Amino acid sequence: MNCVSKGCAYTLMGIFVCFCGFRAIGRGNTSSVNNDNTKDRFQWMEHAKLSWDDFKGEVNATQDESAAATCCSIGFKTNAPTPGGKQEIIVYNTFYVNRSWVRTDARITSILDHEQGHFDLCEIYTRKLRDRMQDIDLSTPGIKQTLMQIYTDLSREYEARQQAYEQETIHGTDIATQKRWQQMIAEELGGQGIAQS
């Protein structure tokens, strides 16, 4: 099978939540998500594009047509406030290098562009989650349930959007539709407000 006609198997790991008494989990209690950048994962950054070197996972095609898989997720955590400081919700988008993969015969630009679209869509929904959570008072009773409802609602929207991207672009093989999606994604990433799905 020609690699151009192969599709994409994207992986939605879901949205990760770190509550733990509303303290950040991981590498220190800081508001910088860049501390989560390691050799096996990194955060979305403006003007930084994926390369095939970012796809180091073992090929795990669920169908013969799958050419690549992008594994990314949206997460949020809270920081530990400094004395006199305000506790904040930190929302981030993570790409997982060792869970994302590409077939050796599929390392072509059009497929990489399609995979970039998945990561960019994840960033759009990261921003939407950040917008929805920005004014939440973390001292409110029942805050965990409130945050989980926001998360659940956004997760449904995100999944539907990723599915639409796959279906409409026919896994990136419909070049004209892929270009339209790339333009739409670029506009949403560059706009002041993120368009609702």
N, C-alpha and C positions, 0 to 999 in steps of 0.2 A: 504494500500500500504506500502510495506517495505521501511523504511527511506533510505536505501542504494540506492534504485532505484529512489529516488526523486532527482529532479534537483535543480539548483540554478537560482535564478532570480537576476541578478546583476543590479545595478542602476548606470548609467553614468549620473552624474549631469552636465557633461560638464566641460568646463574649465572656471574658474572664473577670471575675469579681474577687477582690480581696477585701474582706471586711475585717475580720480578726479584731474586734473591738474598735473598729475604725482606725486602726494604725496600719501604716504601710507594711507590706510584707516584701522581703527581698533584700536588696542591697542598701540598707540604711533607710532612714525616714527622711527623704528629701523630695522636693517637688520636681526635680529634674528626671524626666523619663529617660533621658539619654544614658543614665546609669545602667539601664537595662540592655544596652547594646553590648553584645558579646559576639564571639565567633559563630555561635549557632542561632543568633536572633538579632534583629535590629529594628529600630523604629522608622516609620515613614518620615522622609525629609524632603522638603520642597527642593526641586531641581536635581534630586538624586534619583537615578533610574536603576531598575533592576538590571543585572547582567546574568548570563548563564552561570557564572561563577557562584551566584547566590543560591543555586539549586543543587544541593549536595545530598539530598535524600536518596534512598534506594528506590528505584523505579517500582511503583506499585500500581500498575494500570489495572483498573477494574474492567476495562474493555480494551480490545485490540486498537480501537480508534484513539485512545488517550495518548497524547503526546507529552503532556506536562501537567504538573499540579502545583498550585500555589497554596501554601498554608499560611494564613495570616489570621489575626484575631484582634478584637477590640477588648480592651480591659480598662478597669478603673480601680483606683485605690484612694485612700485618704492619706494625707501627710500628717506627721506629728507636729503640731504647731510649736513654734518657739515661744518662750514666755512673752505674753502680750500679743502674740500673733494669732491669726485666724486659721482654723483647720480648713483645708480645701480638698475638693475632689479632683483627682488627677486622672484624666482620660487619655489613653494612648493606643496606638495601632502597632502591632508587632508582626514582623515577617519571620517565619521559622525556617532557617536555612536547611537544617537536617531533616525536615519533614516535607520540604518542597523538592520536586524532582522533575527531570526532563529526560526523555529518551535520547540516546546519543545521536540518532538520525533525525531528530526534530529540533536541533539547535539552530533555528532560523529566525530572522528578525520579526516576521509577522506573528509567529507564535509567542515570542518574547513580548511583543507589543500587547498581545492579548492578555498575557499573564500580568503585565504592568497594570492593565485595566482592572483586574481583580484587586490588586493591592491599592490602587487609587480609589476604587469604590469603597474599600475598607476605610480609607482615610476620610472619605465623605461622611460615612456613617459614624466615624469617630468624632468628627466635628459636630454632627447632629446630637450625639449623646452628650458631648461637652456643653453644647448650647442648652440642652434640656436640664442639665444638672447644675448649671452655673449659679443659680440663685437659691439653691436648696440650703436650708438651715439644718446643719447636721445635728443640732441639739433637739430637734423636733421628736416627740415620742412617735414610735413606729417608723422611724426613718429607713430602717432596713427594708421593710415592706414597700415603702414608697420608691426607693431606689431600684428594687427588684422589679417593680411594675414598669418603671420607665425602661429598664434594661430589657424586659420581656417584649414590650411593645416595639422597641427599636430593633431588637433581634429579628422579629418577624418581618419588619420592613427591609432590613438588610438582606435576609435570606431571599426574599421575593425579588429584590433588585439584582442580586447575583444570579439567580435563576433566569431572570429576564435577559440579562446580559449573555448568558450561555446560549439560551434558546434563540434569541434574535440574531446573534452573530453566527449562529450554528458553530459554536465552539471556536470562534475566530476565523472560520473558513469563508464566510461571506464578507469579502473585502470591503465592499461599499458600506454595508451595515456596520462593520467593525470601525471604519473611519468615522461614521456618524456618532457611534458610541464614544470614540476617543475624543471627538470634539465636544460632545455633551459633558463628558467627565471633566475635561479641561476647563470648560466654562464654569462648572460647579465648583471646582477646586479654586478657581481664580476669582470667583464672585464674592461680593461682600456677604451675601446670605446664601445658604445652601438651599437649592430648590428641593421642595418636598417631593417624595416619590408618589 
